[in-house]
Structure formats: C-alpha cells, structure tokens
C-alpha cells in the first residue's frame, strides 16, 4: 500500500570528494523504508577550486534545478523537500534564496540538513541577510544539524523541529602497520588543501618541532587536492623557505585503497582546522575508525564530534605551540598507542557508522510525518 510519504532529496555528490558530498551520496543510495524517494544532484562544482565561486555555468544549473524541482513537486504535492542549505558566503547564499523562493511553496513540507557550519551566524549578523534568510530558510518543518554550533540554525530560522544529526562514513577493515620502535612518527593530514583547513598551521608546527630538536622524529604526510594554484604556491614556498622538505610531504589527492593505505601507515592524525564552514569533518571519523589518535581544534562542530574520545587532543585554533605539545605528548606515549587505537575504534563504532546517521534521519522524518 502506498504510504503517501514522498521525499525529494537534493545535494552534491562526488566529485569533488568532501564530507558533505560523501554524506549526500549515502542519502541518495539509501533504501528508505516506506518512503517514495526521488533525488536531484546539485552539480554546481566538479572540483574544489570552484566551490563557493560565481560561474555562469552555475547560474544555468540553478535554472535547471528550479525547473526540475517544480516539475516534481507539482506532479505530487505530497512531496517533502530535503535540501542542504549553503555555506556562509554570499554567492551560495543568494543561490539558495532564489532557489527556495521558487520551490518551497510547492512542497508539502521542508527539511533542511545543515552540513556547512556558520550559516546561521552569517545570516544573523546582517539585517539584509536576516530578511533574506527568513524568506529562504524560515520555519522549516525539520532542521537536521550535523554539528552543534553556538549560533544554531534551528533557533535563527525558527524551525518547528530539529535534530542533531552528525554524519557518518563506512570504514573498511584497515590493519595498521607494525613498524620498529626507533623510527619517525608519521603524522597524517587529509583534507582539501586550503588555508582554513590548517595547512599553514601544520607547516608552522613542523618548523616548531624542528626548532625543539625533534625534526628527525616527525614526518607530516599531507593528503588532499589543492584548493587553488595560488595557495599551492604559497604553501610549497613556505615549506621551502623553512627548509622543511624532509619533514612535510604533499602527497596529492588519494582515494580508495590508496587513501586507506595512507591511514594504515600513519601513527597520528593531525587536523588543525579553522575552516569557516567546518561542521562534522568526515576525516576525523575516518581517523577514529582506523584507530588513529587525533590532534585537532576546538572549532565549530569538532568538539561535539570527537571531544569526549580519550584518543583525541583538542587545541585552540592557530596554536602551533599547543599542536606541537600535543603531538609530542602522544608520541611520547607510543607504548600505549594500542590502547588509544582501541578506544578510537570503539568511539567510531558506537556513533558514526552509516546506520547511525541514516537511522537518525529516518526517526526524525517519522516524527514530523
């Protein structure tokens, strides 16, 4: 029997490969029990360098999405719209305003999944954005928030219901490499290579460790695509100027088995992010899932995501001294890294398996229906 529950899901799926795209792919691929689901892929950016920037092709794609969304919603007015609001930048924000004003009134209800951190504060801090934000995002039936923020979307946009809904990731069986005790610590970083993710802070931390006489004890492997050619030149020049070529290695983007092999080889995971839209970084879940102790930051959604795990050390943003101290502390306890590995894996398994993420959404949808 037709339950009458219908859902239209929009979102960006890979490429490019980032946390929101991976989480959206889970939503697209999931078998939703008792719900008739349609999906529309938002293909505004096929590579990280174009994210958040205006391009004529994106305007054409917006018109196409509006047209197709209206067709689907008019075909069956019982359809609920599940949409991921933009990051805290003018271009994607205005795109959202245009899109949602053109389609929301045709849907039976609206569910927002807030992947990008900082949007509510971005809207609240400007009178013009407050007006536009209320028009676009106001009074949704359900707000799914993947991170806990000081300025929360459900409060600013007055959602009728809300749910904390951190993302998830499927981790394959990864057996860590056992290597001789007298060796350098391999510190892994995985993310889009841009300033906000902490790439320059990583380089500063490496320089500080060398100043402390620990340069032979740490190797930083930096995995990910460059956000821009300009930033690539800046970061590689910084490494060269500091003569850190032997400590900091830019590996490039890795996917599939090659990425998991990088996790397998590592000893510690380092993520000094101060990225403006940071919410629930998938890479931290990956690190926990393979048993890597983590050094990261008290920033945006990170503390709520991993702050209670005993294998995690959180520091203030842009604090190379704290980062170096935490890395030295963890490596100094390397005889106990096996215990931390077990705690990291358990923390991941209890919270961030895909069934946890999808189950939270299913239960929240059931409540509003």
C-alpha positions as CSV (number, residue, x, y, z in Angstrom):
1,X,0.0,0.0,0.0
2,X,1.2,3.5,-0.8
3,X,2.2,5.2,2.4
4,X,1.9,8.6,0.9
5,X,5.3,9.5,2.2
6,X,7.3,11.1,-0.6
7,X,10.7,12.8,-0.4
8,X,12.7,14.8,-2.9
9,X,16.4,14.9,-1.8
10,X,18.8,17.4,-3.3
11,X,22.5,17.6,-2.8
12,X,26.1,17.5,-4.1
13,X,27.6,14.0,-4.6
14,X,31.2,13.3,-5.5
15,X,33.1,14.8,-7.3
16,X,34.5,16.7,-5.6
17,X,35.2,14.5,-2.7
18,X,34.4,16.2,0.6
19,X,32.3,15.4,3.7
20,X,29.0,16.9,2.5
21,X,29.2,15.1,-0.8
22,X,30.0,11.8,0.8
23,X,27.1,12.1,3.2
24,X,24.7,13.1,0.4
25,X,25.7,10.1,-1.6
26,X,24.6,8.0,1.4
27,X,21.2,9.6,1.3
28,X,20.9,9.1,-2.4
29,X,21.9,5.4,-2.2
30,X,19.9,4.5,0.9
31,X,16.8,2.3,0.7
32,X,14.2,4.4,2.5
33,X,11.6,2.1,4.1
34,X,8.1,3.2,3.5
35,X,9.1,6.4,1.6
36,X,9.0,7.0,-2.1
37,X,12.2,9.0,-2.8
38,X,13.4,11.0,-5.8
39,X,16.9,12.6,-6.0
40,X,18.3,15.6,-7.8
41,X,22.1,16.1,-7.9
42,X,23.4,19.6,-7.4
43,X,26.3,19.8,-9.8
44,X,27.5,23.4,-9.1
45,X,31.1,22.4,-8.6
46,X,33.0,19.4,-10.0
47,X,36.3,20.4,-8.4
48,X,37.2,22.0,-5.0
49,X,38.6,25.2,-6.7
50,X,35.2,26.3,-7.9
51,X,33.3,25.8,-4.6
52,X,31.6,29.0,-3.5
53,X,32.6,31.0,-6.6
54,X,30.3,32.6,-9.2
55,X,30.4,31.0,-12.6
56,X,28.0,31.4,-15.5
57,X,27.5,27.7,-15.8
58,X,26.3,27.6,-12.1
59,X,23.5,30.1,-13.0
60,X,22.4,27.9,-15.8
61,X,22.4,24.9,-13.5
62,X,20.4,26.8,-10.9
63,X,17.7,27.5,-13.5
64,X,17.7,23.8,-14.5
65,X,17.3,22.7,-10.8
66,X,14.4,25.1,-10.2
67,X,12.6,23.9,-13.3
68,X,13.1,20.2,-12.4
69,X,12.2,20.6,-8.8
70,X,9.0,22.5,-9.6
71,X,8.0,19.7,-12.1
72,X,8.5,17.0,-9.4
73,X,6.7,18.9,-6.7
74,X,3.7,19.8,-9.0
75,X,3.5,16.1,-10.1
76,X,2.8,15.1,-6.5
77,X,2.1,17.9,-4.0
78,X,2.5,15.4,-1.1
79,X,6.3,15.6,-1.6
80,X,8.6,16.8,1.2
81,X,11.7,18.7,0.1
82,X,15.0,17.7,1.8
83,X,17.6,20.3,1.0
84,X,21.2,21.2,2.2
85,X,21.5,25.0,2.8
86,X,24.5,26.8,1.6
87,X,27.8,27.7,3.2
88,X,28.3,31.1,4.9
89,X,29.2,33.0,1.7
90,X,27.2,35.5,-0.4
91,X,27.2,33.6,-3.7
92,X,25.8,30.3,-2.5
93,X,23.5,32.1,0.0
94,X,21.9,34.1,-2.8
95,X,21.6,31.0,-4.9
96,X,19.7,29.4,-2.0
97,X,17.4,32.4,-1.6
98,X,16.5,32.3,-5.3
99,X,16.0,28.5,-5.4
100,X,14.0,28.2,-2.2
101,X,11.7,31.2,-3.0
102,X,10.9,29.5,-6.3
103,X,10.2,26.0,-5.0
104,X,9.3,25.8,-1.3
105,X,5.7,26.8,-1.5
106,X,5.1,23.8,-3.8
107,X,6.3,21.2,-1.3
108,X,4.1,19.7,1.4
109,X,7.0,20.3,3.9
110,X,10.6,21.3,4.1
111,X,13.5,19.5,5.8
112,X,16.9,21.2,5.8
113,X,20.1,19.3,6.5
114,X,22.7,21.9,7.6
115,X,26.1,20.5,6.5
116,X,28.0,23.7,6.4
117,X,28.8,25.4,9.7
118,X,28.5,29.1,10.3
119,X,25.4,29.9,8.1
120,X,23.1,30.9,11.0
121,X,25.7,33.4,12.3
122,X,26.4,34.7,8.8
123,X,22.7,35.4,8.4
124,X,22.1,36.7,11.9
125,X,24.9,39.3,11.7
126,X,23.4,41.3,8.8
127,X,20.0,43.0,8.6
128,X,19.7,42.3,4.9
129,X,20.8,38.7,5.3
130,X,18.3,38.2,8.2
131,X,15.4,39.3,5.9
132,X,16.6,37.1,3.0
133,X,17.4,34.2,5.4
134,X,13.9,34.2,6.9
135,X,12.4,34.1,3.5
136,X,14.5,31.2,2.3
137,X,15.0,29.1,5.5
138,X,12.3,30.3,7.9
139,X,10.0,27.9,9.7
140,X,11.1,24.6,8.2
141,X,9.3,21.5,9.4
142,X,12.6,19.9,10.4
143,X,16.2,21.1,10.8
144,X,18.9,18.3,10.7
145,X,22.1,19.8,12.2
146,X,25.3,17.9,11.6
147,X,27.2,20.0,14.1
148,X,26.4,21.7,17.4
149,X,27.0,25.4,16.9
150,X,27.0,28.4,19.3
151,X,24.5,30.1,16.9
152,X,22.2,27.3,15.9
153,X,20.2,27.2,12.6
154,X,17.0,25.9,14.2
155,X,16.9,28.9,16.6
156,X,17.8,31.6,14.0
157,X,15.5,30.2,11.4
158,X,12.7,29.1,13.9
159,X,12.4,25.5,12.7
160,X,9.4,23.6,14.0
161,X,11.6,20.6,14.9
162,X,15.3,19.9,15.0
163,X,17.7,17.0,15.5
164,X,21.4,16.8,15.9
165,X,22.5,14.5,13.1
166,X,26.3,14.1,12.8
167,X,27.3,12.4,9.5
168,X,28.9,9.0,9.2
169,X,31.3,7.1,7.0
170,X,31.8,3.4,6.2
171,X,35.3,2.3,7.2
172,X,36.9,-0.8,5.6
173,X,38.9,-3.2,7.7
174,X,42.3,-1.5,8.0
175,X,45.1,-3.3,9.8
176,X,47.6,-0.8,11.0
177,X,51.3,-1.3,10.0
178,X,53.6,-2.6,12.8
179,X,57.0,-1.0,12.5
180,X,60.2,-0.9,14.5
181,X,60.1,1.3,17.7
182,X,63.1,3.6,16.8
183,X,61.7,5.5,13.9
184,X,60.0,8.8,12.9
185,X,56.3,9.4,13.8
186,X,54.2,9.6,10.6
187,X,51.6,12.3,11.1
188,X,48.7,12.2,8.6
189,X,46.6,15.2,7.4
190,X,43.7,14.6,5.0
191,X,41.5,17.4,3.6
192,X,41.2,19.9,0.9
193,X,44.5,21.9,0.9
194,X,43.5,25.4,1.8
195,X,44.3,27.9,4.5
196,X,41.2,27.3,6.6
197,X,41.8,23.6,6.9
198,X,45.1,24.4,8.7
199,X,47.8,23.6,6.1
200,X,49.9,26.6,7.1
201,X,49.4,25.8,10.7
202,X,50.7,22.3,10.0
203,X,53.9,23.7,8.4
204,X,54.4,26.1,11.4
205,X,54.0,23.2,13.7
206,X,56.6,21.2,11.8
207,X,59.0,24.2,11.9
208,X,58.5,24.5,15.7
209,X,59.2,20.8,16.3
210,X,62.4,21.1,14.3
211,X,63.4,24.1,16.4
212,X,62.9,21.9,19.5
213,X,65.3,19.4,18.1
214,X,62.6,16.9,17.1
215,X,62.9,17.3,13.3
216,X,64.1,13.8,12.8
217,X,61.2,12.3,14.8
218,X,58.2,13.6,12.9
219,X,57.1,13.3,9.2
220,X,54.0,15.1,8.1
221,X,52.2,13.5,5.1
222,X,49.7,15.9,3.7
223,X,46.9,14.3,1.6
224,X,44.3,16.1,-0.5
225,X,43.7,18.2,-3.6
226,X,44.9,21.8,-3.8
227,X,42.1,24.3,-3.4
228,X,43.8,26.7,-5.8
229,X,47.1,27.1,-7.6
230,X,47.8,30.3,-5.8
231,X,47.6,28.6,-2.4
232,X,49.7,25.7,-3.6
233,X,52.5,28.1,-4.5
234,X,52.1,29.9,-1.1
235,X,52.3,26.6,0.9
236,X,55.1,25.0,-1.0
237,X,57.2,28.2,-0.9
238,X,56.6,28.3,2.9
239,X,57.9,24.7,3.2
240,X,60.9,25.6,1.0
241,X,61.7,28.8,2.9
242,X,61.7,26.9,6.2
243,X,63.8,24.1,4.7
244,X,61.1,21.5,5.7
245,X,61.2,19.3,2.6
246,X,62.3,16.4,4.7
247,X,59.5,16.8,7.2
248,X,56.5,17.9,5.2
249,X,55.4,15.8,2.1
250,X,52.5,16.9,-0.1
251,X,51.2,13.5,-1.4
252,X,48.3,14.8,-3.5
253,X,44.7,13.5,-3.6
254,X,44.2,9.9,-2.7
255,X,41.0,7.8,-3.0
256,X,40.0,4.2,-2.5
257,X,42.7,1.8,-1.4
258,X,45.5,4.4,-1.7
259,X,43.8,6.6,0.8
260,X,43.2,3.8,3.3
261,X,46.8,2.7,2.9
262,X,47.9,6.2,4.0
263,X,45.8,5.8,7.1
264,X,47.2,2.3,7.7
265,X,50.8,3.7,7.5
266,X,50.2,6.6,9.9
267,X,50.8,6.9,13.6
268,X,48.8,10.0,14.4
269,X,46.2,12.2,12.7
270,X,46.5,16.0,12.7
271,X,43.7,18.3,11.7
272,X,44.3,21.9,12.8
273,X,41.2,23.3,11.1
274,X,39.8,26.8,11.5
275,X,37.7,26.4,8.3
276,X,34.7,28.8,8.5
277,X,32.1,26.3,7.4
278,X,33.5,23.3,9.4
279,X,30.7,21.1,10.7
280,X,31.4,17.4,11.2
281,X,34.6,16.5,9.4
282,X,34.4,13.1,7.8
283,X,38.2,12.7,8.0
284,X,38.0,12.7,11.8
285,X,35.6,9.8,11.7
286,X,37.9,8.0,9.3
287,X,40.8,8.5,11.6
288,X,38.9,7.2,14.6
289,X,37.6,4.2,12.5
290,X,41.1,3.1,11.7
291,X,42.3,3.7,15.3
292,X,44.5,6.8,14.9
293,X,44.9,9.2,17.9
294,X,44.0,12.7,16.8
295,X,45.2,16.2,17.4
296,X,42.6,18.8,16.3
297,X,40.9,22.1,17.3
298,X,38.2,23.4,19.5
299,X,36.3,24.8,16.5
300,X,32.8,24.7,15.1
301,X,31.4,21.2,15.3
302,X,34.6,19.4,16.1
303,X,34.3,19.3,20.0
304,X,30.8,17.8,19.8
305,X,32.0,15.3,17.3
306,X,35.1,13.9,19.0
307,X,35.7,15.9,22.2
308,X,34.7,13.0,24.5
309,X,37.1,10.5,23.0
310,X,40.2,9.7,25.1
311,X,42.2,9.3,21.9
312,X,41.7,12.9,20.9
313,X,43.6,16.1,21.9
314,X,41.8,19.4,21.1
315,X,43.7,22.7,21.0
316,X,42.9,26.3,20.3
317,X,42.9,27.3,16.6
318,X,46.1,28.7,15.1
319,X,48.2,27.5,18.0
320,X,51.3,25.7,16.7
321,X,52.8,25.6,20.3
322,X,49.7,23.6,21.5
323,X,49.8,21.4,18.4
324,X,53.5,20.6,18.9
325,X,53.0,19.9,22.6
326,X,50.0,17.5,21.9
327,X,51.9,15.6,19.1
328,X,55.0,15.3,21.3
329,X,52.8,14.0,24.2
330,X,51.0,11.4,22.1
331,X,54.2,10.2,20.5
332,X,55.9,10.1,23.9
333,X,53.2,7.6,25.0
334,X,53.7,5.4,21.9
335,X,53.9,2.3,24.0
336,X,50.2,3.0,24.9
337,X,49.1,3.8,21.3
338,X,47.5,0.4,21.1
339,X,45.1,1.3,23.9
340,X,44.2,4.6,22.3
341,X,43.7,2.8,19.0
342,X,41.1,0.6,20.6
343,X,39.3,3.5,22.2
344,X,39.2,5.4,18.9
345,X,37.7,2.4,17.1
346,X,35.1,1.9,19.7
347,X,34.1,5.6,19.8
348,X,33.7,5.5,16.0
349,X,31.7,2.2,16.0
350,X,29.3,3.5,18.7
351,X,28.5,6.8,16.9
352,X,29.5,7.1,13.3
353,X,28.6,4.1,11.3
354,X,26.3,4.9,8.4
355,X,23.3,3.2,10.0
356,X,23.6,5.7,12.9
357,X,23.4,8.7,10.5
358,X,20.6,7.3,8.4
359,X,18.7,6.0,11.4
360,X,18.6,9.4,13.0
361,X,17.2,10.9,9.8
362,X,14.6,8.1,9.5
363,X,13.4,8.6,13.1
364,X,13.3,12.4,12.7
365,X,11.2,12.1,9.5
366,X,8.9,9.7,11.2
367,X,8.2,12.2,13.9
368,X,7.3,15.0,11.6
369,X,5.1,12.7,9.5
